[in-house]
């Protein structure tokens, strides 16, 4: 098993790590963003770190926040 690394991830890349059985990356991204949007504390922290809804990538700092609130994929 590979150990999860904190690094820059594309939204779809990170989403597929959280939802590896989804057959479509679009579905995975929607599910991950749904989890993030429901966690208002996480969402606020992401916005504070420079995240924007139109962002295509999560920075290492943002990935660290996601893992802190949602756990490792």
Secondary structure, 3 states (H helix, E strand, C coil): CCCCCCCCEEHHHHHHHHCCCCCCHHHHHHHHHHHHHHCHHHHHHHHHCCCCCCCCEECHHHHHHHHHHHCCC
